[in-house]
Amino acid sequence: MKLAPNIEKSEVAGLYRQMLLIRRFEEAAARLYMQSHIRGFLHLYIGEEAIAVGSVSTLGPQDYVIGHYRDHGHALARGMDPKVAMAELCGKATGSSGGKGGSMHLFDAKLNFMGGHAIVAGQIPIAVGLALAIKYKRENGAVLCFFGDGAVNEGEFHESLNLASVWNLPVIFFLENNLYGMGTHVERTHAGGRDIYKSAEQYKIPAIQVDGMDLMAVRQATSEAVERIRDIGGPIFLEAMTYRYRGHSMADPVAYRETAEVEEWRVSDPIERFKAFTRAEGLINDDEAAEIDADVAKTIEEVVQFALDSPEPDTDTLFDNIYS
């Protein structure tokens, strides 16, 4: 790991705080789920924090972010109020979608965060549509579209890459390859296995693979992709190799993974890795790190309390925002 050339040392503490906030948010969400305050499905982002923080931090306010059902990290990295996010997970009226979307459907139009999407690969053609709108209106924005390795086997994936290439659209296709689509290893479901990024070559889309556990590597790769799009247009394909430490969802007992594999990946924990890097480079000392840790812990306490204290949606709003 090395300090990216386009980052100020003063930004480093903020990046560390963001990753830690996402981790603690997800841990708190898991506890609330076990206490039945969160219902339905809950897909945690624990282990993948470096991707959301590293990539989204390179964007401007004119850019768009859209993702999949493991969307909490993306939303927080984009700047969504964690209180509003947790309230949505708990189905409360103060949530980002009024408590009607839940874990997989966090949205914030003011931040150009176009939400999480529960349908596998369903967000990819929407990202292409957003990119087409940017080009049509001659704007200087880009679309950052997150998806998992399970999405690359869907027809929408190939159709979207083809259209984006033919129309030269400003979209970054960002594959978070955590090796497992639900409970099946990617090497059993995709011929590309651990090198899916090469699939983009047949569509004449520039593509690279990065270490998704290295925040600086992710940030540098995304920054270069955004600069290229602003300069000559897109699209671009990035694949980040990463690992989710929890199951596919909270309902997943994770019986299909060997303990040794999980422990091997824990050595590369993105937060601990970045923390060690900041120490070695003299960017964040022990006292500063402890202060950040305490601040995040206090923030999460307030987030949880806000969600628990928030009211349920009024029954009179049941049919609001429904069109026929």
C-alpha positions as a printed Julia matrix, in Angstrom:
324×3 Matrix{Float64}:
   0.0     0.0     0.0
   1.21    3.5    -0.8
  -0.22    7.0    -0.52
  -2.05    7.9    -3.72
  -0.55   10.9    -5.54
  -3.9    12.72   -5.68
  -4.67   12.64   -1.96
  -3.73   15.05    0.8
  -2.47   13.68    4.09
  -5.27   15.55    5.81
  -7.81   13.38    3.98
  -6.41   10.15    5.35
  -8.12   10.43    8.75
 -11.46   11.01    7.02
 -11.05    7.89    4.9
 -10.21    5.81    7.95
 -13.22    7.19    9.8
 -15.53    6.39    6.9
 -14.4     2.78    6.72
 -14.72    2.38   10.47
 -18.18    4.0    10.44
 -19.38    1.5     7.83
 -17.97   -1.44    9.82
 -19.55   -0.32   13.1
 -22.83    0.51   11.32
 -22.99   -2.99    9.89
 -22.17   -4.61   13.23
 -24.94   -2.57   14.88
 -27.35   -3.57   12.09
 -26.55   -7.22   12.72
 -27.41   -6.8    16.42
 -30.67   -5.03   15.6
 -31.55   -7.82   13.19
 -30.99  -10.45   15.87
 -33.25   -8.4    18.17
 -35.97   -8.34   15.46
 -35.79   -4.58   15.0
 -34.76   -5.21   11.4
 -36.82   -7.68    9.4
 -36.59   -9.27    5.98
 -33.19   -9.64    4.37
 -30.0    -8.0     5.62
 -26.82   -8.24    3.55
 -23.75   -6.9     5.36
 -20.8    -5.14    3.74
 -18.26   -6.18    6.39
 -14.88   -6.81    4.73
 -15.54   -4.72    1.61
 -15.31   -1.22    3.12
 -12.19   -0.21    1.2
 -14.07   -0.46   -2.09
 -16.93    1.88   -1.23
 -14.75    4.44    0.53
 -11.86    4.27   -1.93
 -13.99    4.6    -5.05
 -16.79    6.96   -4.0
 -14.29    9.39   -2.48
 -13.01   10.17   -5.98
 -16.38   11.39   -7.27
 -17.83   14.86   -7.52
 -21.37   15.98   -6.68
 -22.34   15.78  -10.36
 -21.58   12.04  -10.49
 -23.99    9.2    -9.79
 -23.7     6.06   -7.68
 -25.92    3.01   -8.06
 -25.52   -0.42   -6.53
 -26.88   -3.77   -5.49
 -28.61   -5.09   -2.38
 -25.42   -4.94   -0.27
 -25.77   -1.18   -0.38
 -25.25    0.23    3.14
 -21.54    0.84    2.58
 -22.14    2.6    -0.72
 -24.8     4.86    0.79
 -22.67    5.86    3.77
 -19.6     6.42    1.6
 -21.67    8.72   -0.61
 -22.64   10.77    2.42
 -26.05    9.49    3.47
 -26.9    10.34    7.07
 -26.32    7.07    9.0
 -29.35    7.84   11.19
 -31.58    7.99    8.13
 -30.01    4.81    6.76
 -30.5     2.84    9.98
 -34.05    4.11   10.35
 -34.79    2.76    6.88
 -33.35   -0.62    7.83
 -35.7    -0.64   10.81
 -38.67    0.29    8.64
 -39.22    3.67   10.29
 -40.87    6.77    8.84
 -37.64    8.75    9.23
 -35.82    6.39    6.87
 -34.53    7.32    3.43
 -37.56    5.71    1.76
 -39.99    6.37    4.58
 -39.44    2.91    5.97
 -40.88    1.23    2.88
 -37.68    0.19    1.15
 -35.66   -1.49    3.85
 -32.1    -2.72    3.7
 -31.86   -3.32   -0.04
 -33.39   -0.02   -1.17
 -31.49    2.92    0.31
 -31.89    6.02   -1.92
 -30.85    9.66   -1.75
 -31.55   11.65   -4.91
 -29.96   14.79   -3.42
 -26.65   12.93   -3.3
 -27.16   11.36   -6.74
 -27.24    8.04   -4.92
 -29.65    6.1    -7.07
 -30.11    3.29   -4.65
 -29.59   -0.32   -3.92
 -31.41   -2.81   -6.13
 -32.59   -6.23   -5.03
 -32.78   -7.79   -8.5
 -29.4    -9.27   -9.38
 -27.88   -7.15  -12.19
 -31.04   -5.02  -12.35
 -29.09   -1.85  -11.59
 -26.65   -2.25  -14.5
 -28.98   -1.21  -17.35
 -30.26    1.62  -15.15
 -26.66    2.82  -14.81
 -26.36    2.77  -18.6
 -29.54    4.87  -18.82
 -28.12    7.4   -16.37
 -24.9     7.57  -18.38
 -26.87    8.04  -21.59
 -28.72   10.97  -19.99
 -25.4    12.55  -18.95
 -24.07   12.3   -22.48
 -27.33   13.48  -24.06
 -27.38   16.57  -21.87
 -23.64   17.15  -22.44
 -22.88   17.1   -18.73
 -19.5    16.32  -17.2
 -20.63   13.56  -14.88
 -19.96    9.85  -14.57
 -21.88    6.88  -13.23
 -20.28    4.49  -10.75
 -22.19    1.19  -10.9
 -21.48   -1.51   -8.3
 -22.39   -5.16   -8.81
 -21.28   -8.56   -7.56
 -19.8   -11.57   -9.29
 -23.22  -13.23   -9.4
 -24.48  -10.46  -11.7
 -22.04  -11.22  -14.51
 -24.01  -14.33  -15.47
 -27.14  -12.31  -16.18
 -28.12  -11.14  -19.64
 -28.42   -7.51  -18.51
 -24.7    -7.48  -17.77
 -23.69   -8.29  -21.34
 -26.37   -6.12  -22.94
 -25.35   -3.17  -20.79
 -21.63   -3.48  -21.52
 -22.36   -3.72  -25.23
 -24.57   -0.61  -25.32
 -22.19    1.38  -23.12
 -19.33    0.57  -25.47
 -21.26    1.22  -28.68
 -22.5     4.58  -27.37
 -19.25    5.43  -25.52
 -21.08    6.21  -22.28
 -19.5     7.66  -19.1
 -20.02    4.7   -16.79
 -17.65    2.78  -14.52
 -18.72   -0.85  -14.23
 -17.36   -1.77  -10.8
 -17.33   -5.48   -9.99
 -16.97   -6.32   -6.3
 -15.74   -9.89   -6.64
 -16.06  -11.38   -3.14
 -15.73  -14.88   -4.64
 -19.2   -16.08   -3.67
 -22.56  -15.62   -5.35
 -24.78  -16.58   -2.43
 -23.21  -19.92   -1.44
 -21.35  -20.91   -4.6
 -17.72  -20.08   -5.38
 -17.2   -17.97   -8.48
 -14.89  -20.58  -10.0
 -17.86  -22.95  -10.19
 -20.19  -20.44  -11.83
 -18.1   -18.34  -14.22
 -15.47  -19.41  -16.72
 -13.5   -16.26  -15.9
 -13.29  -17.2   -12.23
 -11.0   -14.72  -10.54
 -10.35  -12.78  -13.75
 -13.82  -11.66  -14.77
 -12.54   -8.23  -15.77
 -11.22   -9.78  -18.98
 -14.85  -10.23  -20.08
 -14.94   -6.52  -20.85
 -12.26   -6.86  -23.51
 -14.68   -8.41  -26.0
 -16.74   -5.23  -25.74
 -13.65   -3.07  -26.27
 -13.92   -1.64  -22.75
 -10.66   -0.87  -20.88
 -10.52   -3.09  -17.8
  -8.23   -3.67  -14.85
  -8.24   -5.69  -11.66
  -7.29   -4.2    -8.27
  -6.82   -5.38   -4.71
 -10.19   -4.59   -3.14
  -8.74   -4.83    0.37
  -6.32   -1.97   -0.35
  -8.1     1.38   -0.04
  -5.35    3.32   -1.77
  -5.24    0.91   -4.73
  -9.01    1.19   -5.17
  -8.92    4.97   -4.88
  -6.11    5.32   -7.4
  -7.74    3.0    -9.96
 -11.11    4.75   -9.66
  -9.54    8.19   -9.81
  -7.79    7.32  -13.05
 -11.03    5.89  -14.45
 -12.94    9.08  -13.6
 -10.21   11.26  -15.13
 -10.3     9.19  -18.33
 -14.07    9.5   -18.56
 -13.94   13.26  -18.05
 -11.26   13.51  -20.73
 -12.31   11.13  -23.53
 -15.47    9.42  -22.32
 -16.15    5.89  -21.15
 -16.95    3.22  -20.3
 -14.4     1.54  -18.0
 -14.5    -1.77  -16.14
 -12.9    -2.26  -12.72
 -12.78   -5.53  -10.8
 -11.86   -5.41   -7.12
 -10.95   -8.7    -5.47
 -12.45   -8.7    -2.0
 -14.12  -10.9     0.61
 -17.23  -10.66    2.76
 -16.56  -11.87    6.28
 -20.21  -12.58    7.03
 -22.66  -14.76    5.13
 -24.53  -13.81    2.0
 -27.22  -12.48    4.32
 -27.96  -12.75    8.03
 -29.96  -15.9     7.22
 -26.88  -17.61    5.77
 -25.09  -20.1     8.11
 -22.02  -20.02    5.8
 -21.52  -23.77    5.92
 -19.95  -23.77    2.45
 -16.72  -21.95    3.42
 -13.7   -23.38    5.2
 -12.65  -21.59    8.38
  -9.07  -21.51    7.11
 -10.16  -19.52    4.06
 -11.94  -16.91    6.16
  -8.96  -16.55    8.5
  -6.61  -16.19    5.54
  -8.63  -13.24    4.26
  -8.9   -11.7     7.73
  -5.17  -11.07    7.59
  -5.95   -8.58    4.82
  -8.77   -6.84    6.69
  -9.02   -3.49    4.85
  -9.48   -1.42    8.0
  -6.63   -2.96    9.97
  -4.45   -2.86    6.88
  -5.1     0.84    6.34
  -4.66    1.53   10.04
  -1.24   -0.14   10.01
  -0.32    1.81    6.88
  -1.18    5.15    8.5
   0.95    4.25   11.52
   3.93    3.25    9.39
   3.68    6.46    7.36
   3.15    8.67   10.41
  -0.25    9.85    9.13
  -2.41    8.89   12.13
  -0.92    8.25   15.56
  -2.39    6.09   18.32
  -4.08    8.99   20.11
  -5.72   10.23   16.9
  -6.91    6.74   16.01
  -8.37    6.26   19.49
 -10.2     9.58   19.18
 -11.68    8.52   15.82
 -12.7     5.14   17.25
 -14.46    6.79   20.19
 -16.2     9.32   17.96
 -17.49    6.59   15.65
 -18.68    4.5    18.61
 -20.62    7.49   19.97
 -22.08    8.21   16.53
 -23.32    4.63   16.17
 -24.96    4.78   19.6
 -26.85    7.87   18.49
 -27.72    6.24   15.16
 -29.23    3.18   16.83
 -31.17    5.24   19.36
 -32.55    7.46   16.61
 -33.76    4.44   14.66
 -35.37    2.83   17.71
 -37.06    6.06   18.78
 -38.37    6.9    15.31
 -42.07    6.31   14.57
 -43.51    3.64   12.33
 -44.87    4.84    8.97
 -48.44    6.13    9.19
 -50.95    3.79    7.61
 -52.31    6.75    5.63
 -49.05    6.74    3.63
 -49.46    3.12    2.5
 -50.33    4.04   -1.08
 -48.13    7.12   -1.4
 -45.69    7.08   -4.34
 -47.54    4.25   -6.06
 -48.54    4.89   -9.66
 -51.1     3.07  -11.78
